[in-house]
Amino acid sequence: MQSLQPLKSQQKFPQWRTIAADLVLLGTPQTNVLLFDQARGGLLEREKEVQVTYSPFVGEYQALNLIASDTASLAMAWNEAAR
């Protein structure tokens, strides 16, 4: 993360700004602040373990979200993403 977003938007979330790069985020909204920021902004679907969000923090850059609470779930999510 670099900072909060420099301009206030109509949407309250996501509020964090990251480096200008595509991201791979691991964890859950309870353990990863960037996943939490997307979840409270309504960008993440509850039932999916692998999701792509478009321009959540910096325009033109995507985030691959692997949502898992433990190593076994993370491996399953990664294998699903690799398909």
C-alpha positions as semicolon CSV with decimal commas, in nm:
position;residue;x (nm);y (nm);z (nm)
1;M;0,000;0,000;0,000
2;Q;0,111;0,350;-0,068
3;S;-0,162;0,561;0,086
4;L;-0,531;0,631;0,096
5;Q;-0,681;0,728;-0,240
6;P;-0,574;1,085;-0,332
7;L;-0,921;1,192;-0,448
8;K;-1,252;1,130;-0,274
9;S;-1,488;0,926;-0,492
10;Q;-1,863;0,876;-0,472
11;Q;-1,802;0,520;-0,351
12;K;-1,665;0,501;0,000
13;F;-1,453;0,188;-0,065
14;P;-1,199;0,072;-0,169
15;Q;-1,006;0,346;-0,001
16;W;-0,646;0,219;-0,026
17;R;-0,405;0,302;-0,306
18;T;-0,132;0,054;-0,399
19;I;0,166;0,064;-0,632
20;A;0,083;0,072;-1,004
21;A;0,097;-0,303;-1,066
22;D;-0,128;-0,607;-1,092
23;L;-0,167;-0,773;-0,751
24;V;-0,215;-1,124;-0,616
25;L;-0,384;-1,107;-0,277
26;L;-0,389;-1,402;-0,038
27;G;-0,595;-1,457;0,275
28;T;-0,945;-1,360;0,384
29;P;-1,114;-1,026;0,444
30;Q;-1,047;-1,087;0,813
31;T;-0,671;-1,133;0,764
32;N;-0,588;-0,906;0,467
33;V;-0,676;-0,535;0,475
34;L;-0,687;-0,509;0,093
35;L;-0,933;-0,800;0,067
36;F;-1,136;-0,640;0,348
37;D;-1,137;-0,307;0,162
38;Q;-1,273;-0,475;-0,151
39;A;-1,530;-0,678;0,044
40;R;-1,681;-0,377;0,219
41;G;-1,691;-0,198;-0,116
42;G;-1,902;-0,481;-0,260
43;L;-1,636;-0,595;-0,510
44;L;-1,600;-0,953;-0,380
45;E;-1,860;-1,226;-0,411
46;R;-1,910;-1,422;-0,089
47;E;-1,903;-1,778;-0,224
48;K;-1,607;-1,759;-0,462
49;E;-1,251;-1,848;-0,358
50;V;-1,086;-1,709;-0,673
51;Q;-1,190;-1,371;-0,806
52;V;-1,046;-1,104;-1,031
53;T;-1,130;-0,742;-0,960
54;Y;-1,059;-0,475;-1,217
55;S;-0,894;-0,150;-1,108
56;P;-0,979;-0,185;-0,738
57;F;-0,692;0,033;-0,611
58;V;-0,515;0,186;-0,915
59;G;-0,673;0,235;-1,257
60;E;-0,585;-0,016;-1,531
61;Y;-0,440;-0,271;-1,285
62;Q;-0,618;-0,583;-1,168
63;A;-0,613;-0,790;-0,850
64;L;-0,628;-1,170;-0,842
65;N;-0,788;-1,254;-0,507
66;L;-0,720;-1,600;-0,365
67;I;-0,949;-1,619;-0,064
68;A;-0,851;-1,894;0,179
69;S;-0,808;-1,926;0,553
70;D;-0,547;-2,204;0,560
71;T;-0,280;-2,365;0,345
72;A;-0,501;-2,645;0,212
73;S;-0,772;-2,400;0,105
74;L;-0,509;-2,175;-0,050
75;A;-0,372;-2,468;-0,254
76;M;-0,723;-2,549;-0,378
77;A;-0,782;-2,184;-0,471
78;W;-0,447;-2,166;-0,652
79;N;-0,523;-2,484;-0,849
80;E;-0,861;-2,340;-0,946
81;A;-0,695;-2,018;-1,063
82;A;-0,445;-2,214;-1,273
83;R;-0,720;-2,377;-1,479
